[in-house]
Amino acid sequence: MTRTRRTPLPGPASTSASRTATLEELDRHLRNEGRLVHRTCEPTHSSLGQFTRTSASFLNGHALACLVAANRYEHVHNELLPMCEAGFTVLSDRYLASSLVLQRLDGVFEQFVLDLHREVLLPDLSVILTAEPAVIAARLAARGIRHRFHLDPDAPRREIELYGEAARTLTAMGVRVLVIDSTTTTPKDVARRIADALPPDGSTVHSAPVPTQAPAPPDPTSTR
């Protein structure tokens, strides 16, 4: 058991501005509560992280998935664990949920991604920001295509579907997941919802590696 408070904030690429604004609001909110806060991102700003970021334009599939995982392990060892052990609440722009979506968009099976992350540190809370597909498409058009994944006009819809699947996978792994529709919700309101969902400051929570098997798909005949 480890004193940790790790909150990654992934979401469709077109929510990046919303993620940034939300992280700023959340950082401010938590500091006002007296928490020690550390903000970070993936890919990281290390040499490996910068190489990972630039390689996404010419690497794909399993090669890119392995590179992303390598940077994540480096991130955990060099930054996340030390900050958590020092008592900080760590806010990360992207973490495991992003790989469960972006690598799958790149043709990699979910089980391969989970196998790569078998020993990775799980977050205490995974926040997924989403929006209506039409809104995502409009945001992409307004800011311009910045990644080959979004050359496909169907990418926004597919990305939202995969984030839904990632949320279910993480939940089955014991991770608390908070999915927030940011279509009309302000970053300040989103930050408040995240802060309310965070474990108490100084609480002790379990840290566990990723299971080696993806959770079984739901029975299509069952009702919810």
N, CA, C and O of each residue as an XYZ file, in Angstrom:
896
protein
N       0.852     -1.188      0.000
C       0.000      0.000      0.000
C       0.888      1.239      0.000
O       1.907      1.289      0.689
N       0.490      2.224     -0.773
C       1.343      3.386     -0.977
C       0.511      4.663     -0.880
O      -0.619      4.711     -1.366
N       1.055      5.666     -0.272
C       0.349      6.945     -0.238
C       0.471      7.593     -1.607
O       1.518      8.143     -1.948
N      -0.586      7.529     -2.380
C      -0.540      8.073     -3.730
C      -1.856      8.728     -4.078
O      -2.915      8.336     -3.589
N      -1.773      9.724     -4.926
C      -2.966     10.362     -5.473
C      -2.624     10.724     -6.910
O      -2.060     11.784     -7.181
N      -2.975      9.829     -7.825
C      -2.596     10.014     -9.218
C      -3.860     10.178    -10.050
O      -4.726      9.303    -10.043
N      -3.970     11.275    -10.754
C      -5.171     11.552    -11.520
C      -4.814     11.919    -12.949
O      -4.510     13.079    -13.227
N      -4.844     10.944    -13.873
C      -4.625     11.267    -15.287
C      -5.887     11.841    -15.902
O      -6.996     11.533    -15.467
N      -5.715     12.671    -16.910
C      -6.847     13.331    -17.549
C      -6.745     13.152    -19.057
O      -6.257     14.049    -19.745
N      -7.193     12.013    -19.591
C      -7.174     11.819    -21.043
C      -8.475     12.262    -21.685
O      -9.415     12.661    -20.997
N      -8.523     12.189    -23.006
C      -9.729     12.503    -23.752
C      -9.398     12.668    -25.212
O      -8.226     12.718    -25.583
N     -10.424     12.754    -26.055
C     -10.180     12.960    -27.480
C      -9.264     14.148    -27.724
O      -9.267     15.109    -26.955
N      -8.486     14.081    -28.788
C      -7.474     15.112    -29.058
C      -8.079     16.501    -29.143
O      -7.439     17.481    -28.762
N      -9.307     16.596    -29.638
C      -9.919     17.909    -29.791
C     -10.325     18.513    -28.456
O     -10.724     19.677    -28.412
N     -10.234     17.743    -27.348
C     -10.516     18.300    -26.036
C      -9.245     18.798    -25.359
O      -9.265     19.107    -24.168
N      -8.137     18.883    -26.098
C      -6.858     19.244    -25.481
C      -6.908     20.612    -24.819
O      -6.381     20.783    -23.719
N      -7.537     21.595    -25.474
C      -7.661     22.920    -24.873
C      -8.495     22.842    -23.605
O      -8.181     23.492    -22.607
N      -9.557     22.048    -23.644
C     -10.398     21.859    -22.465
C      -9.623     21.165    -21.354
O      -9.761     21.522    -20.184
N      -8.803     20.169    -21.715
C      -7.990     19.477    -20.715
C      -7.023     20.446    -20.048
O      -6.874     20.445    -18.826
N      -6.371     21.267    -20.854
C      -5.407     22.216    -20.302
C      -6.080     23.185    -19.348
O      -5.586     23.430    -18.248
N      -7.213     23.736    -19.772
C      -7.942     24.678    -18.925
C      -8.446     23.999    -17.657
O      -8.419     24.584    -16.574
N      -8.909     22.754    -17.804
C      -9.400     22.015    -16.643
C      -8.274     21.734    -15.660
O      -8.454     21.885    -14.452
N      -7.109     21.324    -16.168
C      -5.969     21.061    -15.292
C      -5.546     22.322    -14.544
O      -5.186     22.256    -13.368
N      -5.587     23.461    -15.215
C      -5.241     24.721    -14.555
C      -6.223     25.031    -13.427
O      -5.825     25.429    -12.332
N      -7.521     24.841    -13.714
C      -8.541     25.093    -12.695
C      -8.418     24.102    -11.539
O      -8.545     24.476    -10.373
N      -8.168     22.834    -11.876
C      -8.049     21.811    -10.840
C      -6.820     22.048     -9.974
O      -6.877     21.901     -8.753
N      -5.725     22.410    -10.598
C      -4.496     22.742     -9.874
C      -4.782     23.856     -8.866
O      -4.418     23.754     -7.695
N      -5.437     24.917     -9.335
C      -5.747     26.060     -8.470
C      -6.677     25.643     -7.321
O      -6.473     26.020     -6.167
N      -7.695     24.862     -7.668
C      -8.680     24.423     -6.675
C      -8.013     23.600     -5.573
O      -8.256     23.829     -4.388
N      -7.176     22.648     -5.963
C      -6.544     21.771     -4.981
C      -5.523     22.512     -4.127
O      -5.394     22.238     -2.934
N      -4.800     23.447     -4.728
C      -3.847     24.244     -3.949
C      -4.580     25.104     -2.921
O      -4.103     25.292     -1.802
N      -5.749     25.625     -3.316
C      -6.548     26.420     -2.380
C      -7.049     25.572     -1.216
O      -7.328     26.085     -0.132
N      -7.158     24.251     -1.461
C      -7.546     23.336     -0.391
C      -6.360     22.958      0.494
O      -6.518     22.269      1.502
N      -5.184     23.413      0.107
C      -3.997     23.123      0.898
C      -3.221     21.898      0.454
O      -2.321     21.447      1.162
N      -3.553     21.353     -0.706
C      -2.840     20.165     -1.187
C      -1.539     20.556     -1.889
O      -1.415     21.646     -2.446
N      -0.591     19.649     -1.846
C       0.603     19.761     -2.674
C       0.258     19.166     -4.031
O      -0.203     18.027     -4.104
N       0.471     19.910     -5.097
C       0.045     19.475     -6.432
C       1.229     19.479     -7.386
O       2.040     20.405     -7.396
N       1.308     18.428     -8.181
C       2.330     18.342     -9.231
C       1.639     18.010    -10.545
O       0.933     17.007    -10.645
N       1.843     18.858    -11.558
C       1.263     18.625    -12.885
C       2.308     18.051    -13.826
O       3.470     18.456    -13.804
N       1.884     17.104    -14.649
C       2.788     16.471    -15.598
C       1.997     16.064    -16.831
O       0.792     16.305    -16.906
N       2.666     15.452    -17.796
C       1.980     15.087    -19.034
C       2.696     13.920    -19.695
O       3.821     13.574    -19.333
N       2.026     13.323    -20.667
C       2.615     12.288    -21.519
C       2.265     12.585    -22.976
O       1.151     13.015    -23.271
N       3.217     12.355    -23.891
C       4.606     12.013    -23.622
C       5.269     13.060    -22.723
O       4.859     14.221    -22.701
N       6.281     12.644    -21.997
C       6.929     13.528    -21.041
C       7.879     14.487    -21.757
O       8.031     14.450    -22.978
N       8.515     15.349    -20.952
C       9.474     16.308    -21.512
C      10.907     15.766    -21.498
O      11.849     16.493    -21.813
N      11.070     14.499    -21.136
C      12.402     13.892    -21.173
C      12.836     13.678    -22.621
O      12.046     13.861    -23.547
N      14.076     13.295    -22.805
C      14.558     13.010    -24.166
C      13.743     11.892    -24.807
O      13.399     11.964    -25.987
N      13.434     10.857    -24.022
C      12.625      9.759    -24.543
C      11.211     10.222    -24.859
O      10.627      9.814    -25.863
N      10.665     11.073    -24.002
C       9.324     11.589    -24.248
C       9.251     12.441    -25.499
O       8.305     12.328    -26.279
N      10.251     13.297    -25.695
C      10.282     14.139    -26.893
C      10.432     13.287    -28.146
O       9.818     13.574    -29.174
N      11.252     12.232    -28.061
C      11.409     11.329    -29.199
C      10.095     10.609    -29.490
O       9.727     10.422    -30.649
N       9.394     10.207    -28.437
C       8.099      9.545    -28.606
C       7.113     10.463    -29.306
O       6.401     10.039    -30.216
N       7.073     11.713    -28.885
C       6.132     12.676    -29.466
C       6.406     12.878    -30.960
O       5.479     12.869    -31.770
N       7.664     13.059    -31.316
C       7.986     13.309    -32.725
C       7.883     12.039    -33.563
O       7.641     12.106    -34.769
N       8.066     10.881    -32.927
C       8.031      9.617    -33.672
C       6.626      9.212    -34.085
O       6.457      8.382    -34.978
N       5.614      9.791    -33.442
C       4.233      9.402    -33.745
C       3.843      9.714    -35.179
O       2.858      9.178    -35.685
N       4.609     10.578    -35.840
C       4.282     10.920    -37.224
C       4.798      9.889    -38.217
O       4.318      9.821    -39.348
N       5.794      9.071    -37.793
C       6.336      8.094    -38.745
C       6.381      6.660    -38.201
O       6.594      5.721    -38.967
N       6.183      6.483    -36.892
C       6.057      5.141    -36.327
C       4.583      4.830    -36.130
O       3.780      5.738    -35.922
N       4.222      3.559    -36.193
C       2.834      3.206    -35.944
C       2.740      1.818    -35.326
O       3.748      1.146    -35.107
N       1.516      1.408    -35.053
C       1.248      0.064    -34.574
C       2.038     -0.332    -33.340
O       2.168      0.443    -32.393
N       2.566     -1.558    -33.365
C       3.235     -2.120    -32.204
C       4.503     -1.352    -31.832
O       4.817     -1.219    -30.649
N       5.223     -0.854    -32.814
C       6.460     -0.117    -32.526
C       6.163      1.133    -31.707
O       6.839      1.404    -30.714
N       5.148      1.898    -32.124
C       4.794      3.108    -31.386
C       4.229      2.755    -30.015
O       4.520      3.437    -29.033
N       3.429      1.700    -29.940
C       2.862      1.279    -28.653
C       3.967      0.951    -27.655
O       3.871      1.310    -26.482
N       5.012      0.274    -28.115
C       6.139     -0.068    -27.242
C       6.897      1.178    -26.802
O       7.336      1.268    -25.656
N       7.048      2.127    -27.701
C       7.754      3.363    -27.374
C       6.971      4.172    -26.343
O       7.550      4.704    -25.396
N       5.666      4.263    -26.527
C       4.814      4.977    -25.575
C       4.897      4.322    -24.194
O       4.998      5.010    -23.178
N       4.854      2.989    -24.168
C       4.938      2.275    -22.892
C       6.287      2.509    -22.218
O       6.349      2.673    -20.999
N       7.362      2.525    -22.995
C       8.690      2.765    -22.429
C       8.763      4.138    -21.777
O       9.315      4.284    -20.687
N       8.210      5.135    -22.439
C       8.196      6.478    -21.868
C       7.343      6.527    -20.602
O       7.654      7.254    -19.659
N       6.257      5.738    -20.596
C       5.388      5.719    -19.404
C       6.115      5.095    -18.215
O       6.023      5.611    -17.101
N       6.829      4.005    -18.430
C       7.588      3.407    -17.328
C       8.659      4.369    -16.819
O       8.884      4.474    -15.613
N       9.315      5.066    -17.740
C      10.292      6.076    -17.339
C       9.608      7.156    -16.504
O      10.149      7.612    -15.496
N       8.421      7.556    -16.934
C       7.641      8.580    -16.244
C       7.325      8.139    -14.813
O       7.488      8.907    -13.865
N       6.874      6.899    -14.674
C       6.535      6.360    -13.356
C       7.765      6.355    -12.448
O       7.708      6.807    -11.305
N       8.871      5.840    -12.970
C      10.076      5.671    -12.151
C      10.720      7.003    -11.776
O      11.136      7.196    -10.634
N      10.801      7.914    -12.732
C      11.559      9.148    -12.515
C      10.740     10.298    -11.946
O      11.297     11.226    -11.359
N       9.409     10.244    -12.117
C       8.615     11.404    -11.716
C       7.401     11.038    -10.867
O       7.225     11.584     -9.778
N       6.564     10.123    -11.349
C       5.304      9.863    -10.649
C       5.519      9.288     -9.252
O       4.988      9.815     -8.274
N       6.291      8.215     -9.158
C       6.517      7.609     -7.842
C       7.202      8.566     -6.861
O       6.753      8.682     -5.720
N       8.276      9.254     -7.268
C       8.907     10.177     -6.321
C       7.964     11.276     -5.832
O       7.980     11.621     -4.651
N       7.144     11.827     -6.727
C       6.236     12.893     -6.316
C       5.126     12.355     -5.417
O       4.742     13.002     -4.443
N       4.610     11.166     -5.748
C       3.573     10.569     -4.905
C       4.118     10.253     -3.517
O       3.459     10.510     -2.509
N       5.315      9.699     -3.473
C       5.912      9.347     -2.184
C       6.242     10.584     -1.359
O       6.358     10.506     -0.136
N       6.393     11.729     -2.028
C       6.642     12.986     -1.322
C       5.345     13.639     -0.857
O       5.372     14.708     -0.246
N       4.194     12.995     -1.146
C       2.917     13.501     -0.663
C       2.171     14.408     -1.610
O       1.214     15.067     -1.205
N       2.589     14.459     -2.875
C       1.925     15.317     -3.849
C       0.726     14.617     -4.488
O       0.726     13.400     -4.672
N      -0.278     15.396     -4.816
C      -1.343     14.947     -5.703
C      -0.848     15.188     -7.120
O      -0.584     16.329     -7.499
N      -0.721     14.131     -7.901
C      -0.146     14.224     -9.245
C      -1.260     14.255    -10.281
O      -2.103     13.360    -10.325
N      -1.257     15.290    -11.112
C      -2.230     15.443    -12.192
C      -1.499     15.247    -13.516
O      -0.579     15.999    -13.836
N      -1.903     14.244    -14.280
C      -1.213     13.941    -15.539
C      -2.140     14.131    -16.727
O      -3.236     13.573    -16.775
N      -1.681     14.928    -17.685
C      -2.402     15.069    -18.950
C      -2.034     13.859    -19.801
O      -0.980     13.830    -20.436
N      -2.906     12.873    -19.805
C      -2.796     11.575    -20.481
C      -2.046     10.560    -19.616
O      -1.085     10.874    -18.914
N      -2.551      9.308    -19.710
C      -1.905      8.180    -19.034
C      -2.412      6.910    -19.706
O      -2.556      6.890    -20.928
N      -2.684      5.863    -18.957
C      -2.990      4.558    -19.538
C      -4.218      4.567    -20.447
O      -4.210      3.917    -21.493
N      -5.267      5.288    -20.070
C      -6.481      5.308    -20.900
C      -6.181      5.783    -22.313
O      -6.798      5.316    -23.271
N      -5.241      6.704    -22.447
C      -4.893      7.206    -23.777
C      -4.331      6.094    -24.654
O      -4.638      6.025    -25.844
N      -3.506      5.221    -24.068
C      -2.962      4.102    -24.848
C      -4.044      3.104    -25.218
O      -3.998      2.505    -26.293
N      -5.021      2.922    -24.333
C      -6.110      2.000    -24.616
C      -6.994      2.496    -25.751
O      -7.823      1.750    -26.273
N      -6.815      3.758    -26.130
C      -7.567      4.325    -27.257
C      -6.662      4.549    -28.464
O      -6.920      4.009    -29.540
N      -5.612      5.335    -28.294
C      -4.796      5.738    -29.439
C      -4.065      4.563    -30.075
O      -3.953      4.490    -31.298
N      -3.565      3.636    -29.246
C      -2.898      2.476    -29.834
C      -3.893      1.568    -30.556
O      -3.543      0.923    -31.544
N      -5.112      1.519    -30.071
C      -6.132      0.729    -30.766
C      -6.538      1.398    -32.076
O      -6.805      0.712    -33.063
N      -6.587      2.718    -32.094
C      -6.825      3.424    -33.354
C      -5.718      3.115    -34.354
O      -5.918      3.195    -35.566
N      -4.557      2.764    -33.833
C      -3.383      2.476    -34.658
C      -3.270      0.990    -34.999
O      -2.240      0.543    -35.504
N      -4.327      0.228    -34.722
C      -4.360     -1.168    -35.132
C      -3.818     -2.173    -34.138
O      -3.600     -3.333    -34.487
N      -3.595     -1.742    -32.886
C      -3.056     -2.636    -31.861
C      -4.202     -3.169    -31.002
O      -5.083     -2.408    -30.603
N      -4.195     -4.455    -30.720
C      -5.233     -5.047    -29.884
C      -5.076     -4.597    -28.433
O      -3.967     -4.355    -27.956
N      -6.214     -4.491    -27.742
C      -6.199     -4.058    -26.345
C      -5.313     -4.951    -25.480
O      -4.586     -4.453    -24.620
N      -5.368     -6.262    -25.699
C      -4.597     -7.174    -24.859
C      -3.097     -6.910    -24.963
O      -2.377     -7.035    -23.972
N      -2.622     -6.548    -26.152
C      -1.205     -6.228    -26.326
C      -0.851     -5.004    -25.491
O       0.201     -4.972    -24.853
N      -1.724     -3.995    -25.491
C      -1.482     -2.786    -24.696
C      -1.435     -3.136    -23.210
O      -0.561     -2.658    -22.486
N      -2.368     -3.967    -22.757
C      -2.382     -4.364    -21.351
C      -1.139     -5.172    -20.985
O      -0.589     -5.014    -19.896
N      -0.703     -6.031    -21.890
C       0.512     -6.807    -21.628
C       1.728     -5.895    -21.482
O       2.580     -6.122    -20.622
N       1.805     -4.865    -22.321
C       2.914     -3.915    -22.233
C       2.921     -3.186    -20.892
O       3.979     -2.827    -20.376
N       1.735     -2.974    -20.336
C       1.608     -2.183    -19.112
C       1.356     -3.060    -17.886
O       0.755     -2.614    -16.909
N       1.815     -4.304    -17.944
C       1.550     -5.253    -16.864
C       2.053     -4.754    -15.515
O       1.434     -5.029    -14.487
N       3.166     -4.024    -15.503
C       3.764     -3.580    -14.240
C       3.595     -2.079    -14.002
O       4.220     -1.527    -13.097
N       2.770     -1.423    -14.791
C       2.645      0.023    -14.654
C       1.814      0.370    -13.423
O       0.966     -0.414    -12.994
N       2.061      1.539    -12.865
C       1.310      2.029    -11.719
C      -0.081      2.454    -12.183
O      -0.215      3.207    -13.149
N      -1.114      1.972    -11.495
C      -2.471      2.363    -11.850
C      -2.847      3.667    -11.161
O      -2.370      3.942    -10.059
N      -3.689      4.470    -11.789
C      -4.116      5.734    -11.176
C      -5.165      5.497    -10.102
O      -5.871      4.488    -10.123
N      -5.263      6.434     -9.164
C      -6.331      6.386     -8.174
C      -7.654      6.805     -8.798
O      -8.714      6.297     -8.434
N      -7.580      7.727     -9.732
C      -8.768      8.219    -10.423
C      -8.386      8.525    -11.863
O      -7.422      9.250    -12.109
N      -9.131      7.982    -12.810
C      -8.904      8.278    -14.227
C     -10.077      9.104    -14.727
O     -11.224      8.658    -14.689
N      -9.784     10.306    -15.193
C     -10.825     11.216    -15.675
C     -10.780     11.251    -17.196
O      -9.730     11.498    -17.790
N     -11.916     11.004    -17.817
C     -12.003     11.019    -19.274
C     -12.943     12.138    -19.692
O     -14.140     12.093    -19.411
N     -12.394     13.141    -20.363
C     -13.209     14.231    -20.898
C     -13.632     13.880    -22.310
O     -12.808     13.469    -23.128
N     -14.900     14.040    -22.595
C     -15.394     13.753    -23.931
C     -16.323     14.878    -24.374
O     -16.537     15.843    -23.641
N     -16.872     14.744    -25.577
C     -17.790     15.745    -26.120
C     -18.578     15.088    -27.239
O     -18.263     13.976    -27.661
N     -19.595     15.772    -27.715
C     -20.378     15.245    -28.827
C     -19.491     15.137    -30.070
O     -18.652     16.007    -30.303
N     -19.667     14.067    -30.880
C     -18.832     13.894    -32.079
C     -18.818     15.109    -32.997
O     -17.771     15.469    -33.535
N     -19.977     15.742    -33.181
C     -20.036     16.916    -34.061
C     -19.203     18.062    -33.500
O     -18.560     18.800    -34.246
N     -19.222     18.201    -32.183
C     -18.436     19.259    -31.541
C     -16.947     18.963    -31.680
O     -16.150     19.862    -31.948
N     -16.577     17.696    -31.496
C     -15.178     17.308    -31.656
C     -14.702     17.575    -33.077
O     -13.611     18.108    -33.282
N     -15.525     17.203    -34.063
C     -15.161     17.426    -35.463
C     -14.984     18.914    -35.744
O     -14.059     19.309    -36.453
N     -15.875     19.742    -35.185
C     -15.783     21.188    -35.395
C     -14.514     21.754    -34.757
O     -13.862     22.626    -35.331
N     -14.169     21.259    -33.577
C     -12.951     21.731    -32.910
C     -11.707     21.336    -33.701
O     -10.765     22.118    -33.828
N     -11.716     20.110    -34.232
C     -10.586     19.671    -35.051
C     -10.435     20.544    -36.287
O      -9.326     20.928    -36.658
N     -11.570     20.854    -36.923
C     -11.530     21.686    -38.124
C     -11.015     23.083    -37.799
O     -10.282     23.681    -38.587
N     -11.403     23.599    -36.634
C     -11.008     24.955    -36.254
C      -9.521     25.057    -35.941
O      -8.882     26.051    -36.286
N      -8.974     24.051    -35.299
C      -7.566     24.127    -34.898
C      -6.625     23.532    -35.933
O      -5.426     23.807    -35.912
N      -7.164     22.708    -36.851
C      -6.336     22.060    -37.854
C      -5.883     20.685    -37.407
O      -5.717     20.438    -36.213
N      -5.683     19.792    -38.360
C      -5.241     18.435    -38.061
C      -3.794     18.460    -37.566
O      -2.918     19.013    -38.230
N      -3.551     17.869    -36.413
C      -2.202     17.832    -35.845
C      -1.667     16.414    -35.696
O      -0.527     16.218    -35.274
N      -2.477     15.441    -36.036
C      -2.051     14.051    -35.875
C      -2.670     13.215    -36.974
O      -3.814     13.446    -37.368
N      -1.923     12.244    -37.471
C      -2.412     11.411    -38.567
C      -3.678     10.648    -38.205
O      -4.448     10.285    -39.094
N      -3.916     10.394    -36.902
C      -5.126      9.685    -36.505
C      -6.383     10.430    -36.949
O      -7.427      9.817    -37.174
N      -6.280     11.750    -37.074
C      -7.470     12.545    -37.345
C      -7.629     12.934    -38.806
O      -8.409     13.825    -39.143
N      -6.881     12.255    -39.669
C      -7.126     12.401    -41.101
C      -8.401     11.667    -41.494
O      -9.005     11.965    -42.525
N      -8.804     10.714    -40.674
C     -10.034      9.953    -40.900
C     -11.216     10.750    -40.365
O     -11.252     11.049    -39.171
N     -12.190     11.107    -41.210
C     -13.330     11.894    -40.735
C     -14.181     11.162    -39.707
O     -14.955     11.787    -38.982
N     -14.041      9.837    -39.640
C     -14.811      9.054    -38.669
C     -14.079      8.930    -37.334
O     -14.593      8.316    -36.399
N     -12.887      9.509    -37.242
C     -12.069      9.361    -36.036
C     -12.755      9.866    -34.765
O     -12.676      9.188    -33.741
N     -13.429     11.031    -34.779
C     -14.059     11.493    -33.534
C     -15.054     10.493    -32.957
O     -15.050     10.235    -31.753
N     -15.898      9.934    -33.803
C     -16.882      8.961    -33.323
C     -16.186      7.722    -32.777
O     -16.541      7.224    -31.709
N     -15.192      7.225    -33.510
C     -14.485      6.024    -33.093
C     -13.719      6.262    -31.795
O     -13.666      5.390    -30.928
N     -13.133      7.437    -31.670
C     -12.365      7.751    -30.468
C     -13.263      7.760    -29.232
O     -12.884      7.253    -28.177
N     -14.446      8.337    -29.370
C     -15.386      8.363    -28.251
C     -15.791      6.947    -27.862
O     -15.864      6.623    -26.677
N     -16.054      6.102    -28.861
C     -16.407      4.706    -28.584
C     -15.287      4.003    -27.810
O     -15.541      3.291    -26.839
N     -14.057      4.214    -28.253
C     -12.927      3.539    -27.617
C     -12.671      4.059    -26.206
O     -12.253      3.295    -25.336
N     -12.914      5.345    -25.967
C     -12.770      5.847    -24.603
C     -13.827      5.237    -23.694
O     -13.573      5.004    -22.512
N     -15.023      4.975    -24.245
C     -16.034      4.275    -23.467
C     -15.576      2.875    -23.100
O     -15.771      2.427    -21.970
N     -14.967      2.183    -24.058
C     -14.439      0.842    -23.790
C     -13.271      0.903    -22.805
O     -13.141      0.043    -21.933
N     -12.428      1.919    -22.948
C     -11.304      2.074    -22.016
C     -11.808      2.297    -20.593
O     -11.239      1.774    -19.635
N     -12.878      3.077    -20.464
C     -13.456      3.316    -19.139
C     -13.933      2.014    -18.513
O     -13.729      1.784    -17.321
N     -14.564      1.166    -19.308
C     -15.043     -0.117    -18.785
C     -13.874     -1.038    -18.421
O     -13.921     -1.743    -17.413
N     -12.829     -1.024    -19.250
C     -11.654     -1.846    -18.962
C     -10.987     -1.407    -17.664
O     -10.659     -2.241    -16.820
N     -10.786     -0.113    -17.503
C     -10.143      0.401    -16.295
C     -10.989      0.118    -15.060
O     -10.459     -0.232    -14.006
N     -12.296      0.268    -15.189
C     -13.190     -0.021    -14.066
C     -13.073     -1.482    -13.646
O     -13.033     -1.792    -12.455
N     -13.018     -2.379    -14.635
C     -12.878     -3.813    -14.343
C     -11.545     -4.118    -13.676
O     -11.415     -5.123    -12.978
N     -10.554     -3.258    -13.887
C      -9.237     -3.434    -13.277
C      -9.172     -2.828    -11.879
O      -8.140     -2.912    -11.213
N     -10.267     -2.219    -11.432
C     -10.303     -1.644    -10.104
C      -9.979     -0.172    -10.039
O      -9.839      0.382     -8.949
N      -9.855      0.479    -11.194
C      -9.576      1.912    -11.233
C     -10.896      2.680    -11.190
O     -11.842      2.339    -11.901
N     -10.954      3.695    -10.375
C     -12.135      4.556    -10.365
C     -12.071      5.464    -11.587
O     -11.064      6.135    -11.811
N     -13.147      5.489    -12.379
C     -13.178      6.259    -13.623
C     -14.295      7.289    -13.557
O     -15.421      6.980    -13.167
N     -13.970      8.506    -13.938
C     -14.947      9.587    -14.006
C     -14.996     10.090    -15.441
O     -14.018     10.652    -15.934
N     -16.130      9.892    -16.117
C     -16.308     10.347    -17.496
C     -17.159     11.607    -17.468
O     -18.261     11.605    -16.920
N     -16.651     12.682    -18.060
C     -17.344     13.968    -18.036
C     -17.512     14.482    -19.455
O     -16.539     14.578    -20.203
N     -18.734     14.811    -19.826
C     -19.016     15.419    -21.121
C     -18.694     16.907    -21.028
O     -19.339     17.647    -20.287
N     -17.691     17.333    -21.788
C     -17.242     18.730    -21.723
C     -17.841     19.587    -22.827
O     -17.369     20.695    -23.083
N     -18.888     19.072    -23.487
C     -19.477     19.815    -24.602
C     -19.897     21.212    -24.173
O     -19.585     22.194    -24.847
N     -20.604     21.301    -23.051
C     -21.098     22.602    -22.577
C     -20.642     22.916    -21.154
O     -20.915     24.004    -20.648
N     -19.958     21.990    -20.508
C     -19.524     22.195    -19.126
C     -18.245     23.021    -19.088
O     -17.314     22.758    -19.849
N     -18.193     24.008    -18.216
C     -17.012     24.865    -18.130
C     -15.863     24.131    -17.437
O     -16.100     23.243    -16.618
N     -14.618     24.496    -17.761
C     -13.472     23.874    -17.082
C     -13.540     24.006    -15.564
O     -13.124     23.099    -14.844
N     -14.060     25.124    -15.076
C     -14.155     25.309    -13.628
C     -15.107     24.298    -13.008
O     -14.819     23.740    -11.949
N     -16.246     24.058    -13.666
C     -17.203     23.075    -13.154
C     -16.639     21.660    -13.255
O     -16.837     20.841    -12.359
N     -15.930     21.377    -14.359
C     -15.302     20.061    -14.512
C     -14.277     19.848    -13.401
O     -14.226     18.778    -12.794
N     -13.469     20.858    -13.140
C     -12.447     20.754    -12.094
C     -13.078     20.501    -10.732
O     -12.551     19.728     -9.933
N     -14.195     21.146    -10.473
C     -14.872     20.952     -9.190
C     -15.364     19.507     -9.044
O     -15.263     18.913     -7.970
N     -15.893     18.955    -10.134
C     -16.366     17.565    -10.095
C     -15.204     16.596     -9.863
O     -15.339     15.615     -9.132
N     -14.075     16.882    -10.488
C     -12.907     16.015    -10.294
C     -12.417     16.100     -8.856
O     -12.122     15.079     -8.235
N     -12.330     17.316     -8.328
C     -11.859     17.499     -6.955
C     -12.750     16.755     -5.968
O     -12.261     16.168     -5.002
N     -14.052     16.780     -6.212
C     -14.987     16.079     -5.323
C     -14.799     14.563     -5.378
O     -15.103     13.857     -4.417
N     -14.290     14.066     -6.524
C     -14.128     12.615     -6.701
C     -12.771     12.110     -6.239
O     -12.571     10.899     -6.138
N     -11.835     13.006     -5.958
C     -10.491     12.586     -5.552
C     -10.495     11.945     -4.170
O     -11.300     12.317     -3.316
N      -9.595     10.979     -3.942
C      -9.441     10.429     -2.594
C      -9.020     11.539     -1.640
O      -8.376     12.500     -2.059
N      -9.376     11.420     -0.354
C      -8.975     12.441      0.618
C      -7.465     12.615      0.639
O      -6.719     11.656      0.445
N      -7.024     13.828      0.873
C      -5.589     14.096      0.936
C      -4.980     13.314      2.093
O      -5.467     13.361      3.223
N      -3.898     12.588      1.782
C      -3.240     11.805      2.810
C      -3.820     10.423      2.994
O      -3.372      9.672      3.861
N      -4.831     10.066      2.177
C      -5.412      8.737      2.308
C      -4.447      7.684      1.790
O      -3.545      7.989      1.010
N      -4.636      6.462      2.219
C      -3.809      5.353      1.767
C      -4.628      4.481      0.849
O      -5.716      4.033      1.212
N      -4.111      4.238     -0.338
C      -4.847      3.467     -1.335
C      -3.919      2.418     -1.922
O      -2.695      2.534     -1.848
N      -4.521      1.397     -2.503
C      -3.739      0.339     -3.127
C      -3.171      0.799     -4.458
O      -3.832      1.516     -5.209
N      -1.946      0.387     -4.747
C      -1.347      0.541     -6.060
C      -1.128     -0.860     -6.603
O      -0.557     -1.707     -5.916
N      -1.574     -1.115     -7.826
C      -1.502     -2.477     -8.350
C      -1.076     -2.463     -9.797
O      -1.354     -1.503    -10.517
N      -0.390     -3.537    -10.248
C      -0.045     -3.643    -11.664
C      -1.260     -3.975    -12.495
O      -2.283     -4.415    -11.971
N      -1.146     -3.764    -13.791
C      -2.229     -4.071    -14.706
C      -2.398     -5.575    -14.813
O      -1.399     -6.286    -14.919
N      -3.649     -6.102    -14.790
C      -3.852     -7.535    -14.985
C      -3.300     -7.977    -16.328
O      -3.210     -7.182    -17.263
N      -2.931     -9.247    -16.421
C      -2.343     -9.747    -17.659
C      -3.389    -10.094    -18.698
O      -3.044    -10.345    -19.853
N      -4.665    -10.113    -18.319
C      -5.722    -10.428    -19.265
C      -6.733     -9.300    -19.287
O      -7.087     -8.751    -18.243
N      -7.197     -8.954    -20.482
C      -8.251     -7.958    -20.596
C      -9.528     -8.540    -20.023
O      -9.741     -9.748    -20.126
N     -10.401     -7.709    -19.412
C     -11.656     -8.221    -18.892
C     -12.523     -8.764    -20.007
O     -12.478     -8.281    -21.139
N     -13.312     -9.774    -19.677
C     -14.190    -10.368    -20.681
C     -15.247     -9.371    -21.096
O     -15.704     -8.590    -20.261
N     -15.660     -9.365    -22.373
C     -16.708     -8.457    -22.821
C     -18.011     -8.793    -22.138
O     -18.223     -9.946    -21.763
N     -18.914     -7.803    -21.959
C     -20.178     -8.064    -21.295
C     -21.041     -9.012    -22.100
O     -20.966     -9.049    -23.328
N     -21.875     -9.791    -21.387
C     -22.808    -10.699    -22.031
C     -23.862     -9.881    -22.754
O     -24.585     -9.125    -22.106
N     -23.980    -10.001    -24.084
C     -24.934     -9.171    -24.821
C     -26.376     -9.449    -24.445
O     -27.263     -8.661    -24.772
N     -26.629    -10.578    -23.750
C     -28.006    -10.896    -23.378
C     -28.367    -10.348    -22.014
O     -29.527    -10.400    -21.606
N     -27.366     -9.815    -21.296
C     -27.645     -9.326    -19.954
C     -28.261     -7.948    -20.009
O     -28.122     -7.241    -21.007
N     -28.933     -7.563    -18.956
C     -29.550     -6.245    -18.870
C     -28.860     -5.458    -17.785
O     -28.299     -6.017    -16.843
N     -28.912     -4.138    -17.934
C     -28.274     -3.282    -16.941
C     -29.322     -2.349    -16.347
O     -29.003     -1.533    -15.482
